[in-house]
Amino acid sequence: MTCTGIFFARHCLAGIRMEDDDLTRQVDELSAMAAIYAEEWCVIDEVYRIYCISVCERGRKVTLQVLLPETYPSRSSPEFQLHAPWLRDEERVLITSSLEFICSENEGECLLHLLVERIREHLQEKGVEDDQNGLDATTLERWATIEAPDPTPTDTLQANTETTISGILHGEPFTDRKSTFQGHIAFPIVSLEQVKQVIRKLYENRKIANATHNIMAYRIEIPSTGAFLQDCDDDGETAAGGRVLHLLQMVDARNVVVVVSRWFGGILLHMDRFKHISNSARNMLEMSGFIDSNQDTSKRKKNKKEKTR
């Protein structure tokens, strides 16, 4: 064997040993994170090595989602994304910069714990600022809450209605370029209080609570007037909630709340993300009988024929 061939073979073996070492170190670090942070730690996708942790401090909450490359920690840093409804753009940039600095200063080391504790330090500092400014931090946290409009006799149903929710149905998760989408639906819903109950129930699931976005829309019919109570929440995915609500209106779905969870995988999907969100919501409506799938298919075929004439 030539010198070049020997060097190439040794280089390949070294690469294999390094990848094996990375995998071992990742497994050890993930086990430690799960032990240290317990319920705050959540596995999103073991295949793609995507994980989440919720950092709570002084009434505020930030979710850190990380994707571990195959060459982490020896040659790569974790890819991460921050999620917090209250976080302003300038604050997000500040925290992101500090986390990137930690990654650059600790190349070759396992550093998930350092990232989490840096976020916690920021929340503690933010809490001190809130105290100095006389702010109640709990009022700033929008996590899993829905603000109801001011009640009037014509647009409010009694919150103590005896109508019960049949349960929350969950769709099959769908993954595209490492982003995962999953729909959820609950009905019959006849009051804003029941909408809140559904959201609270969903957020009891750590994986759903740690989703990058939980897009929501509801539509409630008021029998006495024939009008509708309806609203939506983008949860950081601009214009997504409005698209789900528009779908409810188009199919005339009544007394229902639909939520679509998205776990971002680090690759931008651009307009495809809206298609996946709408399809996830539509699938839940079809599964629950709000859309006749056979009728919907025949309608699409008819429209296609008309377009070709």
Beta strands, then each sheet from edge to edge (+ up, - down):
strand 1: 41-45
strand 2: 50-57
strand 3: 60-67
strand 4: 79-83
strand 5: 168-170
strand 6: 174-176
strand 7: 179-186
strand 8: 213-221
strand 9: 228-233
strand 10: 256-263
sheet 1: 1+ 2- 3+ 4-
sheet 2: 5+ 7- 6+
sheet 3: 5+ 7- 10+ 8- 9+
end
